Amino acid sequence: MRALACLLMVVGSVTPTAQNANPEPELLHYSITGWSRSTSPAENATYAMTHREVQRLLLDIAELPRSRDYVEQALAGSGVLLSDMIANGSLRLEDGRYWLNFSLLTRADQEIVRRATDKYSQSLADAMLARRAEIESLLRQYDLRGVDPKEVAFAVLGCFSLDWDGLNLSTAKGYLAVPPKRKNGEFYFTAEETGELSLKRIFWGSNNARYGEYDIVIFGDQFSPRVGLSYLTLQASTGAGMSEEELGKVVGAMMFELRGGPRTSTALATAAKLKASEAEDLLNGLKSVGWVARHGEEFGARIPVLTEQDKPMVAGLLRIGHEVMQSWLASNYEGFRDSVREITPVRQRVPYKQTFNQLWHYLFGIANEKLVESGLFADPYAPGRRPQGNITFVYKDGLNLDW
């Protein structure tokens, strides 16, 4: 049994600094899978990509490898050096020319990938749906009134399994390269040319953060905005007076107390070690973002909360997901690889095992969309739902995502 790594995929225009205040439209969406503590363009390529000069250069090289003079002229004025682009892994020198050294999908590539994943993602979803009776039997163990079991299915199978365990399994079986260890992190980075193809309903991205013993995860597409703790500070004055770490621990404690059923604000204040007025203020903030609901004098959870009592259910669902993916990858990996043989990363001689990281996100993200359509998963775009496009859930370190 293998512990699941906490993997982060943030697709869209990363805006780490004020440098990205440039009014020009973004040419690329870019992302990392893994973790990094660096904001240096020489160590984290996504920070180099905040510069339009870098984005244009990468798209130019995607057409054909370029000379040193061409690259240096293209970077002039950006503050990013050719040596930075080599150091951060964006480019490599081969046959006297500079080639892409990572997975970048142009608009034409995305069309190829979408056509391929429409077929292969459906077969992945169908393989999961073949186990639907077992899945729904396990979900009946989740007895928290006010929380949709289909949302629990989305959290465990869509995020824990298809996303996190899917990457681990692909790596263990040799389909996916191990994320490279870098000076200040361990991660892949990828990019896509912006265009008319929408990312709406491709459910492939998780933002997860640990606060003490509690993990708060937002999982969904990268089309709609995400509502996390930073938004909560705007809704509750109590939250505004805390650090993010403090707020996360307090919210985690209250949500875990609610795993036992509805509670009064007084009981939740005791659980979170807050004054009654502070707890009431935070609970109203949590209500505004859809994490809790009020029933008279009590509050109840509206999002999945997974504790140690849910281990048997989670383990059973993860086992099913693991078996489905293991069989599916063995039967479909090579066929899918052949279907995308004309994309830029292949032409640029980027190792396919590295590119598969980006492609797997398309595969499982669209499979998740199809599982929503089937009714197995809750619909993040259901009418009246807030926020739209993603789900939020909380779990505790002690859950241990082993199966």
N, C-alpha and C positions, 0 to 999 in steps of 0.2 A: 504494500500500500504506500502511496506517495502523497505527501502533503502538497496541497495546491499552493502555488506561488501567488502572491498578490500582484497581479499585473494590471497596468494602467494603459488604456489606450485613449488618447485625447485627439480626436480628429477635428480639424478645423484650423483656423488661423490662430496659432499660439501667440499670445500677446504678453510676453514676459516683461517688456520694458516699454518706456514711453517712445522708444524708437518707432514703434508700430503705429504712431499717430499719423503717419503719412496718409494723405487723402487718396492716393492712387489705389485702385482696386487690387486686391490680392490676386496673384497669378497662381499661387499654390496653396493647398491645404497641406499641413504637415503635422506629424505626430510622433510620439514615442511609445513603445511598448516596453515596459520595464521600469527602471527608476534612474534618476539622475539628480545630483545636488548642484550641478554646475550651471551657471548662466553665461559661461564664456563661449564665444563663437568658435574658439579653437578646440573646445571640449564637448560642446553640445551643439550639433548641427542645426537644431531648430532655432537657436538664437542667431545663427548666421542667416537663416532664412527669413528673419524679420526684415531684411533689406531687399528691396525690389531688384537691385542689381544682381543679387545672388539668385533670386528666383528666375530672372530672365536668363541668366547664364546656365542654370541647370536645365531649363527647357531647350536652350540652344544645343547643349551637349547631348540632350536626349535625341536630337535629330541626327547628330554625328559627332564623334570625338573632335576636340579642338586643340589647337596649338597653345604653347605657353603664352605667346604674345596675345593671342585672342583672349585667353582667360584673364590675364593681368589687366588688359584694357577694359574688359567687361566689369571687373571688380573695382576699377578706379573710382574713388569717391565714396565707396561704401564703408570703408574702414575695416573691411574683411580682406585678409591677404590670401594669396594662393596657398601659402604654408598652412593657414588655418583650415582651408578646405581639405587639404591632405590630412592634417592632424585629426580633424573631426570625423573623418571617414566618408566625406561626401564624394571625393574624387580620388582617382588613382592614375598614375602615369604608366602607360603601356604603349609600346611601339612608337614612342616619341610624341604621343597625344594623350590628352586628359579625357578619361572616361568616367561615367557615373560609377560609383562604388556602392550604391544602395538602390533600393527599389523605389522608382518614381513611375507613376502611371500617367501618361498623357490622356487627353480626351479620347483619342482613338483607342488607346489601351483599355480605358474604362468601358467603352462599348463592347470590346472583345470579352472582357471579364464579366460584364453584366449578362451577356448572352450565354456564356459558359455557366455562370453561377445560377442562372434561372433554372437550368436543367439539373445541375448537381445539388443545389440547395434544396430543391424539391425532393430529390431522392433521400437526402439526409433527414429532412423533416418527415418523410414517409417512414423511414426506418425508426424514428422516435415514436411516431404515431402507432406503429405496429405493437408497441409496448404500452399503449394508452391505458388499458384496463389495469395493469400493474401500477402505473403511475398514479392513476386516480384513486386506487385503493390505498396507496401510501399517503396521498394528500388528505384523505379522510381522517388521518391521525392528527391533523392540525385543527385544533378546536377553539381557536381564539375568535370569539364573536366580533363581528365588525371588520374582519380581515378576509379578503377574498382568497380562497385556496388557489385560484388560478394565478394570483399575484405571487404566491409562494412558489408555484411551479416555475414562473418566470425567473424568480430570484435564484432558485436552486439549479434548475436545468438550463435556463438561458444564460445565466451569468457564471455561477460556480462551475457548471459542467461544460457547456459548449464553449464558453470563453476560456475560463481559467484552466480547467482540466484538459480542455481540447488542446491548448498550447503545450501543457506539460506532456500529455500523451504523444502529441506529434513530435516533440523533442525526444522523448524516450524511445520512440520507434524509429528515429532517424529520418523522419519526414521534414523536420524543421531543425535548423541549426540552433545551437545554444546561443542566447543573447551574448554578444561580445562584452567582455569586461573592459571598461574604460577607466580613465583616470579618476573620474568622479561619478561612477555609476555603472550600471549593467543594463544595456538596453539596445533595441533596434530603433531606427528612425525611418520613416517612410514619407512620401509626398505624393500628392495627386494634383494635376492641373485642374484649376477651377473651370466651371462651365455650367451647362444647363442641366446636367444630370443631378437630380436631387438626392440627398442622403436621408430624406424623410422615410421613416419606417424601416431603415436598415439598423436593427437593434444590435449594436456591436461594441459599445463603449462603456467602460466602467470608470467612475471616479470613486476611489475608496480611501478612507482615512481612518486611522486608529487613534482613539482618544482614551488613554489608559487601557482598560480591558475591553472597550467597546469599539466596534467597527461600524461605521456608517457608510453605506454604499449607495450611489446613484447610478443606475444602469439604464441605458436606452439608446436612442439614436443621437446623432450629432446635428440634428436640424433644429430642434427646439431648445430653448435655454434651460439650464438646470437650476433647481432651487435647493440650495444647501444651507449650511449654518450661517454663511455670510448674509444671506437674505433674512434669516431669522433675527439677526441683530437689528435689522431695520424695522421689524415688527414688534419687538419686545425690548423695552428700555433696560430690563434686567440683563438680557443677553449682550446689549451694547457695552455694558460695564465689565464684561468678562473677556479674558483671552479666548481664542478659538479652542485651545486645549481644555480650558476650564468649562466652557460651554458644552463641548462635546461630551465630557464626562458627566455633566449634569443631565443633558438630554438623554444620554445612554442609560443612566440610572433610572430616569423616569420611564423610558420606553420599556426597560426590562421589568420594572414593577408592573407595568400594564400587561405584560405577557400573562400575568395571573388573572386578568380580567379588569373591568372598569374599577377605577379608584377615585376617591375625592381628591381635591387639590391639597388638602391637609395631609393625606396619606402619601401623596407624591412629593410633597415638600419634605416629609420625613425621610423618604427614600433617597432624595437628592441632597439632603442636608441644606435646605433653603428655608428662608422665612416664608410664611404662608402667602404673603403678598407677592413675593418674588416668584414663587411657583405658579401662582395664578396668572401673573403677567407672561411667563414663558409658555404656559399651556395655551393661553389665547394666541400667542405667536405661532405655536405648533398647529393650532387649529386653523390658522389663516393659511398655512402652507399645505394643509391636508394630511398631516401626520397623525393627528388625533381628532376625535369628535366629542362633543359634549352631549351628555344625556342627563338633564336635570342638574343634580349636584355632583355628578361623576363625569370623568373623562375616560374614553376608551381608545385603544390603538386603532388606526386605520391603515397602517403599513405593516408588512411582515416583521415580526421580531422573532429571531431564532435563538433559542437557548439550549442548554444541555439536555433539557427534556425532549428536544426535537431531534436529537442525534440519530435515533433509529430511522426516522423518516428521511432525514437528510442523507444518511448513509445509503439507504435503499435507493433513493433517487439518483445519487451519484453513481452507484453501481450500474444502474440501468443506462445512464448516460455514457459511462465509460465503455460498456459493452457495445452499445450502439456505435459510438465513434470508432472504436477499435476495428469492428467489422467493416464499417463504411470506408474507413481509410484504406484498409487492405484491398478492398474491391474497386475503389474509385480514384485513388491518388494518381496513378499513372495516366488514366484516361483524362482526368481533369488537367493534368500537366500538359498533355498533348493539345488540349483544346485552347490553351493560352500560349502556345509556343511562339507566337508572333509579337508578343508584347515587348515594350522597350527594355525592361530589365534582362530579358533573355538575349536580346540583340546586343546589349551593353555588357554581356558576359558576367552579370551579377549571379552568383550561385543561386540556383533555384531554391535550395533549402532556406536561404535567407529571404527570398521573395515570398515564399509560401506563408511567412508570418502575415504579410499584408493580405494575401489571397484568402487565408483561412478566415480572416475577419469578414470578408465579403461572404464567404460560404456560410458561416454560422450566423452572421447578421441577417442575411436574407432567409435562412432557415428559421430563425426566430420570428421573422415577419410572417412566414407561412404557418408557424405554430400558433401565432396570434389569430390568423385567419381561420384556422381549424377549430378555434375555441378552447384549445388546451391551455393556452396562456391568456392572461388578462390583456385587454387592449389599452395601451398607454394613451391612445387617442379617443377613447370612449367619450361620448358627449357628456359634458358636465364635469369631467375629471380634471383635477388640478394637482400638480402641474401636468401639462401635456407632453407626451413624447418619451417619458422615462418613468421608472419606478424607483422608490427609495425603500431600503430595508436596513435593519440593524441586526448585527449578530455579535457574539461575545467570543473573545479569544479562546475560551475553553471549549468552544464547539469543535475545534480541530477539524479541518476539512479533509479528513481521511475517509476512505470508504472501505 
